[in-house]
Amino acid sequence: MHSPLKNIKLSKSKELFNNAQKYLVKGVNSPVRYFKPYPFFVERAKDCYLFDVDGNKYIDYCLAYGPMVLGHGNPNIIKAVEEQLELGISYGCPTENEVILAKEIVKRMPCAEMVRFVSSGTESTMGAIRLARGITGKNKIIKFDGAYHGSHDYVLVKSGSGALTHGVPNSPGIPEETTKNTILVPFNNEDAVKRAILENKDEISCIILEPVMGNIGCIPPKEGYLEFLREITIENDIILIFDEVITGFRLSPGGAQEYYGVTPDLATIGKILGGGFPIGAIVGRKDIMENLSPNGPIYQAGTFNGNPISIAAGIATLKNLNDEFYNKTFKSSKKISEFIKECADKNNIPNQVHNIGSMFQIYFNSDEVKDYESAKRSDTERFMKYFYGLLDRGVFIAPSQFECCFTSIKHDNDVVDLTLNAIEEVFKGL
């Protein structure tokens, strides 16, 4: 495939990509980072900008797939990390900072009475599901079509994100006996959940969901849906898990559960929590969390659980998530979303534009997008033309219809205006 880019040159990136393929699978370390004919290679980042090895500058709405809400190179995070580096990189022992960050999470997040730090969002969802199964003694779980909860076996069934763009939703290598206990239902569908619970009476340990489906673009829950899930899980002794790896601290200080006013039993968090460093956490009710080892019988461990570098970055990040942060990021995201819809309508292009807080995405689809099936009917070829058009004009979004765009506090009015100009030009050619 010849590059569809006309205004930017990527000769050094092309050379690096050709070399990378000798050592890295398809030249990348995560499927979503690849796009045809080859991705650009980043040299550095600052504020809301990425700079590649060829000297190109991009306004960044991918933000490392979510974490960089304070922008790249935030001085408070860098200072905190530099101070911790002088003290040590990793101990394998408890630290005071772990307690400080856990206390801050408990203060902010409604369901959080206790915290277990892990190394990634994948580990957090894996641990939360194990915890739910362990205390209920039930093996089956309910997840929603298209939801991505990391890359472990039990949830990599009809997953969103890169699984939709780059491979089969049911990944080879996962035994049938592993996924037989994973029940799939469509999002925003009450009857499907009721039926699944009725057909598997007293066998379901938990329901896990993204309260806003951020790994299939950006799909909010319909009014009353989260409340319905809370009620039916209580009625049937099922643990409700909110996967807030994306929405945690993004939609409000207490995440989607505070934003929507629905409190789950457990939640999983990551991304923003580490300020750009690898981290995850399981949080929830004390009576549930105390079943984790060494207090209880349910095993969860990790060399890098509570890594002091990530913890220091997390403390510095949460300190900066104030009212100004939420006001600015919400305002810029809304302005961009409204303009995208205006441009699409003006050019008679079918569209559904979704915006919640600092999250947004367009679906090139004339019908309502409310779940996995409706999202899949979007025009992904047109989306990729949209992606390349923006990239060619110095605006970077994730190269997939099934990812989400984000704004940071560094996306000020001048940056947003530059973005709107690029969007307007792109739509003229779609």
N, C-alpha and C positions, 0 to 999 in steps of 0.2 A: 504494500500500500504506500503510495506517495503521500507525503505530508500535506494535509489540507491547509496548513498555515502559510500565509503569504507575507505577513508583516514582520514576523519574528524568525530568526534563524537559530537552529539548534545543532550546529555542526559538532560542538564539543559533547553535547548530550548524546548525540547519535554514536559518537566514538566510544563514549563511556558505556552506553547501553550494549553495544556490540561486544565489548570486553566483559561487561557484567554477566552476560548470558553464558560465558564460559564457566562461571563460578556460582552464580545465583540462578535459581529456577526462573526462567523468563526475565532475568535481569532484575528482579524485585524480591522483596521479602514479605509482601502482602499482596494478594491479588488485586485489590482495589487501586493500587498504585500504578498499575499498568494500563496504558491505553495506546492504541495504534497511531502511527507506526512505532513510536517509542516515547516514553515520558521524558520530560525535562528533568535534569539533575540539579538539585538545589545546592548552592554554595553557602548561603547565609540567609538569615531572616531578621527583620526588625519591624516592630510595631505591627502594622497590618500588611506588610509587604514580604514577599519572597524574592530572592535574587538568585538566578541560576548561573551555571558555569559559563554560559555564553554571554553573560552581562544583561540578560533580560530581567525586567522588574514586573512583578505581578501583584495586584491587589488580591489578598488572600481571603476567600470566603469558605475555604475548606478547614483552615485553622487546625491542621494535624488531625482532621476528623473530629474536631470538637474541643480539645482541651485548652486552646490558647485564647481564652476569653479576655485576658488582660493584654493581649498582643504578644508578639515575639520579643524576647529580650527584656521582659519587665525588670526594672532595676531592683525592686524589692525582693523578687524571687531570686535573682542572681546573687544579691547580697546574702540572703539567707543560706543559699547553697554554698557559696564561697566560705562562709563562716563554719558551716558544718563540715566541709571538706578538710578544713584545718584540724578539726577534732576527730575525724575518722570517717571512713566511707561505709563500712558495714561492720556490725559487732556480733550479731547472733545472740544478743542480750537485750533485755528491756531498756527503754530510755524514757526520760521524763517527757520528751516531745511527743511520744506516742500517746501519752495520757492527755496532754494539752490538746492535740488534734482531735482525739476521740471525744473529749469533753465538748469541744466546739461543734462537732457533728451532732451530738446528743442535744445540745442547746437549740440547734437549728431544725433538725429533721423530726417531724412528729412521731414517727414509729420508732425512732432510735432511742433505746434505753441502754444498749450495749453495742460494742463495735468489735469486729475482728478484721484487722488489716491483712490484705493479701497483695499479690503483685500485679494483678490485671483484672479487667472486667470479666474475662472468661473464667478465671479462678473464683471470682465472687459468685457468679451464677451457679457454677458447678457446686460450690460449697453450700450455697443456700438450698439448692435442690436436695443435696445429700442430707442436710439438716432436717428439712421437711419430711423426707422419707424416714429418717431415723427416728424422729419423735412420734410420728403417726403410725409407723409400722406398715404403711401402705406404699406400693411401688409406682403406681401410675401418676402421671402428671398431665396437665392440660397446658398446651402452648398455642399460640395463634399463628395461623398461616402467614408466612413472610417475616415473622419476627426473628431477629437475630440476637441470640443471647450468648455469643461466643462460639468457639469452635470445638467444644467437647461433644461427645457422641450423642448424649441424650437430647440435645436441642438442635443439632444440625440436621433438622428435618423440615423441609419447606422453609428454609431460612432466607432472609433478605440480604441486603448489603451485597458483598462481592459474590455470594453464592448465586444470586439471581443474574448477575452480569457475566460471570466467568465460568460457571459450571452448572452441573445438575444440582437442584435443591437438595436431593438426598445424596450426600457425598459417598462415593465408593469407599470401602474400608470400614464402614460402620455396620456391625452385624445386625441381622434382622431381630435377633433376640434382645438387642439393646433398645431398639426403637419401638418394639411392640408395646412398651409401657408409656409411650408418648402419644397422647391423643391430640389431634389437630382440629381446631375449630376456626372459623372465620372471625376476624375482628369486628366489633360493633354489632354482633349478632347474638341477641339474648337467647333465642330459641335453641341455637346450636349448643350453647353452654348448658342449658337446662337438659337437653337431650343427652349430652355426653355424661353428665353427672348421673342421670337416671339410668342409663345403660351400663354404668360402671359403679353402681351403688356401693358405697363404703370401700372403694378401691383407690380413690384419688387422694394423693397426699397434698398436692398443691396446684394452684394455678399461677403461672408466671407470665407476666406481660410487660411490655413497654407501655406505660400509661399514655405516652404519645409515641406512635410508631416511627421512630427516627432512623431505622435501618431499612425502611422501604420508602424513603423520601421524607415525608412529614405528614402523618395522618393522625389527627386528634381523635379522642374518644367522643362519640356522640353524647349529647346531653343525658345525664343520668346513667351512663353505661358503667362507669367506675363504681358508682353507688350500688348498682345492681350486682356487680361482682363481689363487692364487700358483703352485701346481704346474703347472697347465695352461698358464699364460702363459710360464713358464720353458721348458717342453717345446717350445713352438711359437714361440719368439722373438717374443713379444708383450709390449709394455710394459703394466704394470699401474698404473693411476692411481686413487688414492683421492681422491675429492672430499670433503675434510674442512672445507669452508667452515662447516658446522654443527658437526661433531664435533671439529674441531681445538681442542685445549686444554680442551674441555668434559668429555670422558669421562675424561681423565687429562692430565697435563702433556704427554705425547706424542701425545695424540689417540686416535682409535679404533685406530690401528695399534699403539700401545703397549697399549691396553686389551685387544685381542684377540690380541696377539702375532704379528701378520702384517705384514711390511714390504713395501710396494709399491715400485715404481721411482720414481714421481713422486707428489706429493700437491699438492692445491690447498687453500689456507686463506684465511680472511677473517673477517668478523663479529667474534668475540671479539678477534682480532688487533689491531683498531683501536680497541677500547674505546668504540665508538660513532661513530667517525669512518670515512669511506670508505677501504677498503684491501683488498687481496688479495695473494696471493703464490703463486708456483710454487716448489716445493721438491723436491729429489730428489738422485739420484746425481750425483756430480761429472762422470763421463764423459758423462752425458746432458746435464746443465745447461750444460756448456761449449760446446755446439753453438749456444747462443743468441748473437745478435749483441751486442756487436761482436767477441766472441771467435770465434764460429762463423758459419755462413751463414744460420741460421734467424732471421728478423727478428721482433723484438718491441720495442715502444717505447711511451712515453706521457709526456705533459707532467707528469702528476701521479704518475708512478711514484716511490715513496719520498718522497711529500709530507711535509715536516718536521712538520706538525701531526699528521698521522695516525701518523707514526713515534713521536713523543713520547708520544702517547696509548697506543700499543702497548707501549712500554717500561714505562710506569707500570702498565698492566694486567697484564702478565705477572709483574711483581714481586709482585702481590697474589694470584696463583693458587697458594696453598700448601695444605698438608694440611687446615687448618681450612676453607678454601674448598670443597674437594671433599667433606669430611665433611658440612658443613652443607647444601650444595645437593643432595647425593645423599639425605640423610636426609629433607629436606622433600618432595622429589619422590616418594620412596617412600611416605611417609605419606599424601600426597594421593592417589596412585594406588590404594593399597590401600583407602582410604575410598570412592573413586569406585566401585570394583568392589563393595564391600560394599553401597553404596546401590543400585546397579543390580540386584544379586542380590536384595536385600530387596524391591524393587519389581517383581520379575519382568520386568525389561527386558533383552533380549538384549544381551550386551556382550562385547567383548574389550578389555582394558586393557593397554597396553604401557608399560613403564617401563625405561629404561636411563640410569643416572647421573642427571643433572638434566633429562632429557627424559621427557615422558610424553604420552599421548593415549588417549582412549577411542574405540572404534569401536562403533557400535550395530549389532552383527552377531552372529548366533548361531554362525557358523562361524569357524574359524581364519583370521586375517588374516596372510598371509605374503608377499603380492605385490600388484601393481597391480590385477589382476582381482578378487581377493578383497576388497581395500579398497573397490573401486567398488561392491560389493554391499551396503555399509553403508547404513543409513537416514540419509541426509543431511538429510531434513526434521526428523527427531527431533534430530539434532545441532544444527540451527539453533535449535530450541526450547530446547535446553540452553544454547546460546550466549546467546540473548536473556534467558533466565532468570537466568543468572549476571550478565550485564551489568546487569540491573535491580536486582541486589543488590550492585552495586559490585565485581564481579570481571570482569576483562577477559581473555579468551583470543582467539586469532586466529579470525576469523569464517569458518572453513572446516574441514570434516572432514579435509582433506588438508594441514593444517599441524600443527606440533608446539607443545606447551606447554613452558615452561622455568621453572626456579626460579633465583633469584639468592641471593647471600649475605645479602641484606636480607629475605628471606622467613623471618622468625624464627617461633618457636612461636606467639606471639600472632597474627601475620598468618595463619599456617596454620590456626589454630583458627577465625578469622573466615571463612576460605575454606571449611572443612569445614561450617560452619553453613549457608553459602549453598548449597553442593552438596547437602546433605541436603534443604533446602527445595525446590530445583529438581527433584530426582528425584521428590518427591511429586506433582508436576504433570505428569510426563512419561508 
